């Protein structure tokens, strides 16, 4: 990998709009990257990587949020990172698997 985090920050400062936009992804004109443009870039990267499964920005976002939740991150933090103002919006990302349900049952007290 070339350069470090400091070098990347310095490079970002040269991007149009970087000083005024509070956005992670910027377009060539310095504005926020549109949903459509982000999806096109995401899909192009997946195709260039030779991924066979359909890959979209929405799937990437879903994977990002799901992995944070499954990793035990605080839901308020995950909601903030995902741009959700309500924790309820995270529910679709945090549906428990059968393994999750079995693991939860280990907390029950069992008389023997």
N, C-alpha and C positions, 0 to 999 in steps of 0.2 A: 504494500500500500504506500502511496507516495504522500509525503507531508504528514503533519499532525493536525490536531484540532485547532491549534493556534493559527497555523497556516491557512486552514480552511476558513476560519473566521475572518482573517485578513482578506482572503480572496472574495468572500461574500460581500465585504464592504465596498467592493468595486462594482457590484451588480447594480443596474438601474433599479431605483426604488427601495434598495435595502435599508437605507437610512430612515425612510418614512413608513414603509409597510411592516406591519406586525404579522407576517405570514412566513411559514416555513418554506413554501414553494412559490417562486415568483416566475412570471412569464418574461419574455424577452423585452417587453416594454416597461418592466418594473412593477406591474400590477400583480394582484393575486392570480395564481394559476387557476383557471376554470376547472370545474369538475370534468368536463368533456376532454380538455387538454391533458389533465392528470390521468384520466382513464386511457387515453390514446398512448401516452408515454409508458404507462404501466403494462399495457398489453404488448407494446412493441418490445419492451425489455423481456417479457416472458417468452415471446416468440423467438427472439434472438438467442435466448438461453435454451431453446429447444424443448420447452415444457409442453407436454401433450394435453394436459387438462386445460380447460378454458380458464383464463386468468384475467381478472379485471381489477380496477382500483377498489371497487366495492368489496371484492373477495379479500384483497390485501388489507383493507381497513378492518374487515371482520376478523381476519386472522390476527392482526395486531392487537385488537382489543381483547379477543378471546385468550390469547397467550398471556397478556398482562393479568387478566382475571384469574386464569388457571395457575399462574405463577404466584398468586396470593397478594397481588398489589391491592392497595387501598382503593375501594370503589370510587371514592370522591376524586382521587388522583387520576384514575383511569377515565372517569367522566370528563374531567378537565382536559386531559390529553386528547380525547376523542372529540371534544367540542360539544359535548352534551350538557345542557343546563339542568337536566333532571336525571336522577339515578335510575328512574324507571326505564329510561331509554336503553340502559345497559342490559336489561333483562334478556333481550334476544341473543346477546352474546354469551350469557352465562347459564344457559340451560344445562342442568346437571346430566352427566352421562350415567350409565348404569354403574360404572366403577365409582363415580362420585357418591352415588346413593349408598352403595355398599360400604364405602369408607365412612360415611356419616353415621351409619348404624353402629359403628364400633364404640361410639360414645354412650350408648344405652347401657343402663345397669341391668344385669341379668342375675336373677336368683339361681343359685345352684343347690 
